[in-house]
Amino acid sequence: MDLMERIADCATQGMMCSQMVAMFTLETLGIENKELIRSLYGLGGGVALTKHTCGCMTGGCCAISYFTGKAGGDEKEDLRHKEALDEYMEWFKTVNTEKYGGWLCRDIISDDWNNMYERCDELIAESYQKIMEILTEKGIVEL
């Protein structure tokens, strides 16, 4: 099954964009974390279905932070954390502002849920691919 077919399949199962972006990233690296993926459900539809910040953006930041963030205590943040997030955010904002006039969920879907599958599937794929590019080029993960 190719990536676009996988996205369509996950969408028919009710998964959110935020979940798919992170899940595909983790799966590529042989990691399964259902609890994390479940927790990202609330970020879908522009955070709690409010059409605000796109779930591909928030889920993507969570996917990057899975490898570079810190969990508290004496754990150290990866020094590449901010740079990786900044690169992803800049890419995301630029691409979607050029295509849709903005980077919020409501901009991407032109404030109409009917546009979701037509536009979001492609954005999920592009976001996942950009995250993998950032993680590998910065030496954060190896394939």
Salt bridges, closest charged atoms under 4 A:
GLU27 OE1 - ARG6 NH1 2.71
GLU32 OE2 - LYS34 NZ 3.91
ASP78 OD2 - ARG80 NH2 2.63
GLU83 OE2 - LYS138 NZ 2.96
ASP86 OD2 - LYS82 NZ 2.94
GLU87 OE2 - LYS130 NZ 3.74
GLU87 OE1 - LYS138 NZ 2.99
ASP111 OD1 - LYS51 NZ 3.19
GLU122 OE2 - LYS99 NZ 2.74
GLU126 OE2 - LYS99 NZ 3.31
GLU133 OE2 - LYS130 NZ 2.89
